[in-house]
Amino acid sequence: MPIISENSGWSHPPALRPTGLFVTDLDGTLLRSDRTFAADDLSALRRLGECGVVRVLATGRSLFSFEKVRTPDLPLDYLVFSTGAGLAELPSGRIVRAQSLDPAEVRRACEVLRALGLDFMVQRPIPETHAFGFHASGRPNPDFDRRIALYARFASPLDGDAAGFGPATQLVAILPPEAPPEALPEVRRLLPELTVIRTTSPLDHRSTWIEIFPASVSKGRTTNWLADRLGIPRARTASVGNDYNDLDLLDWSATRFVTANAPPDLRQRYPAVASHDEGGVSQAVSLWIKKLAIEP
């Protein structure tokens, strides 16, 4: 069973009386190619705050990785991080909810990934998600090697029985662009009791990452948990994303958008706004505010 930790003393300030909930992805959505935030997007998020809307950032990044791009003026109320395994208040960073795979789940997932010959990492529980053990198949995998190099201070080889690793936030298997496509459905078939999410590598933008979480974890599920506790009806929610790990969040939201830099199949499936480099978030905010007739 997954390990769930919740802050029993947490409660959203009642004075805010939320009128809605707006969620944006980070990389490729709110964060531009030059790793900065557009002034128009930040202005749109401030406008939402003036309208009484709760502003949520939902990212696959860990807390550690999020802090690398965070700016003091980022107008957000909550952070859904590690693809929904964690939830934190902003700007304080206080963790509201954290979920982990238990040791038996970690061992089973490691067995499956090793049997399939995949390169993978096992991430420590929140808040140390940036630390991980790794298993390398020995085949060329530049994206895998690059991630290890980026986190060299926090990475170490997995030795022996994976059950000795203890609980984990997630596992990440990295497939090179030329890898056969069968790996993802095979992992899902062999681990039906867990959440298996596909995302495009934020490093080379070509490799595929297979992320494995407890069954209760995803961006959409954690955002739904938050909306329930804030008393915000689903009809007054919106989201904007750009990749496959945003799918369940987009499907959960009453109003949903993808940026113009999203893969073609996602742009066919959801309404598209401008790219992350051209103010897509601000456009999504304007369309949603108009739809709900929300004004300060």
N, C-alpha and C positions, 0 to 999 in steps of 0.2 A: 504493500500500500504506500502511496506517496506520503511524504512528510510535509505537513502544512503548519506554518507558524503565522499567527495573526496578532497584531498589536491590539490587545484587549482594551486599551485606554483610548483607542483612536475614535474620533468622531469629527465629521466635517463641520466647520463653523456654520451654525444655523442662520447667521445674519446674511449669508450670501444668497440664500433662497434661489438655487439654480433654476434658470429658465430653459436650460438645455445642456447638452454635452457634445463637444467637438473634439475629435481625435485626429491627430496627424502622425504619420510615420516620420522618421528622421532622415536617414540616408536615402538620397534620390527623391525625396519629397520636400521636406522643409530645409534640409541642408543642401546647399548648392555644390556644384562640382569643385569650387575652390575652397570648400569647407567653411563657408561663411553663411550668414542668414541675410536674406533680402530685407531691406527696410520696409517694403510694402507688405511682406508676409508678417513681420513683427507688428506693424501697425494694425493689420487685420486681426491678429490675436489680441492686441490690446482692446480693440473695438469689441470683440467678443466678451472680454472681461467687463467692459462697461455695460454690456447688455445682460450681465448676470449669467453668462454661459461658463460652465466648467471646461477648462482647456487641458487636454491630455496629450502627452507625447508618448507614442507607443513604438518601441524600438527593439531590435534584436540585440543591441549593445548591452554590455554589462554596465553597472554603475561606474566602474573604473574607466571604461571606454567612453561613456557619455560625458564624463567630466573633462575629457580631452577637448571637446568641442563646445562645451557649455559656456555661455557668456552671462555676465551679471544681469543683463537687461532682458533675458529670455522670459516673455510673459506667459508662463505656464503654471498650472495648479497641481498636476500629478504627472508622474512618470511611470509608465508601464515598461519595464525593462526585461532583458533576457527573454524576449518574445512572450512575456506574460508570466514568467516564473516569479517575478517580483513586482511590487507596487510601492512607490514612494511618494510622499508629499513633496511639493516644491514651493518655495525655494529651499526649505530646511533639509531635504534629503532624508527625512525620517521614514524608515521602512514600515509600511502598513501591513504588508502581506508578503510571505515568501514560501515557495513550494520547492520540494526536492524529490528526486528519485531515491527510494530506499536502497540499501546495499544489495538486496536480492535482485531488484530491477536493474541496477548498474551491472551486476555480474551477467545477467541474462543478455542485456543489450551488447555488452562487450563480446560475449560468445558469438552472437549473431554477426557482428561486424567483422570479427576476426575470421569467421568461417567464410564470409563473402570476400575476404582479401582486401578490405578497405582500410585506408588511413583514417585515424580518428583521434579525437581528444575527449577527455572526461573532465568536465568543469567542476571545481569545488563548489560547495553550497554558498548561497548568498550570505554575506556580501563579498565573499572572496571568489566570485565567479571568474575573474580574470586569471586565476591560477588553475593549472590543469596538468593532468598526466596525458601522455600521448603514446599511441602505437603506430609504427610505420611499417608498411608492407615491404618496403625496399624498392618499389618501383618509382620512376620519376613522377613527382607531384609538386611543381613549383609553388602553387598556392598554399599547400600544406606546409612546405618548408618556410615560406614567407611568414605565415602566422606564428610558427614556432620562433622564428627569429625576432619578430616584433615583441613577443612576450617571453624572451629568453630568460629573464630573471624569475619568471613564475612558472616555467614549463620544465617537466621532468619526464623521463620515459616511464611507462607503466611496467612494473615488474611482477611476475608471478600471477597469483590469483587476484582478479579484479575485485572480488568481494572485499579484499583488504583495503580497498580505496575508501570504503564507507559511503555515505550518501553523496549525491551529486546534483547540481542544478540541471545539467543536461549533458548529452553526448553530441559531438559534431563530427560527422564523417565528411571528408572533402574529396569530391570526384573531379578529376581533370576534365577539361572540355571534351577531350576525345574518348572519355570513358563510355562504355555501353550504357544505354538508358535503363537497363533492366534492374539496376541496383535499387533505385527508389521504390518501385512496387514490391520488390522482394523483401526489403526491410519492413515495409508496411505489412506484408503478409506474415512475416515471421514474428513481428512484435505488435499484434493487434490490440494488446492491452495498453499500449502507450501511444502518445501523440507523436507522429512523425511528420515533420514540416520541411518542405523544400524552399530554399532561398538561393538567390544568386550571390556569389561571393562579393562582399564589399571591397575586396582587395584587388582582384584582377578583373572583376565584372564579367567573367566568362565561366569560371568553375561553378559547380553545383555543390551546395552544402546541404547535407541531410541532418537535420536537428531532431533530437529525440528527447522528449519531455514526459512527465507524468500525464496521465490521461486528462487531468483537469486543467492543463496549461495550454494557453494560446493567447494571442492578443485579444481576440474577441471574448473569450471566457472571462479573462481578468477585467476587461472593461465592463462587461455585463455585471460582474460582482460589484464593481464600484458604482455603476449606475443604480443598481438595486439599493445600495446602502445610502445613496444620496437622494433616493426617491425621484429619480429622473425617468420618465417613461421612454421606452424605446422609440416612440414616434417622434421624440424631440432629440434624436441623436444624429450625428453625421460623422463621416470619416473620409480621409483621403490617404491613398497609399500609392505604391509603385511596383510592388513585387509580389511573388507568390506567398511569402509569409504574411501578407496582409489579407489574404483571401477570406479567412473566417471573420476577421474584423469588418471587412467590407460587406460581407453577407449579413452580419448581425446588425449593422447600422441601418436606420430607416432611410437615410440619404447617404449616397456613397459616390466617390469620385476617384479616378486614377489620373496621375500626371501623364503628360504627353510622352515622357521618356519610359513609360511602362512597356512591357512586352506587348506585341501586337494582339495576342489572344486576350489579354486583360483589357486593352483599349476597346476591343469589340464587345466585351462582356459588361463593362461599366461606362458611365458617362466620363468623358475625358476633359481635363482642364489643361492649362498651359504646363510646360515642363517645370522641373524644380529650379531651373536657371532663369525662368521667365515669370515667376510669381504665381505658380499654380495654386499654392495654398491660399493666397489672398483672393484669387478668383473663386475658389471653392467656398470660402467664407462668404463672399458677396452673394453668390447664388443661393446659399443656404439661408442667410439672413432674410433675403428677399422672399424665399419660399415660406418661411415661418412668420414673416412680418415681425421680427424681433428688432427692437430699437432701444437704445439707452433711454 
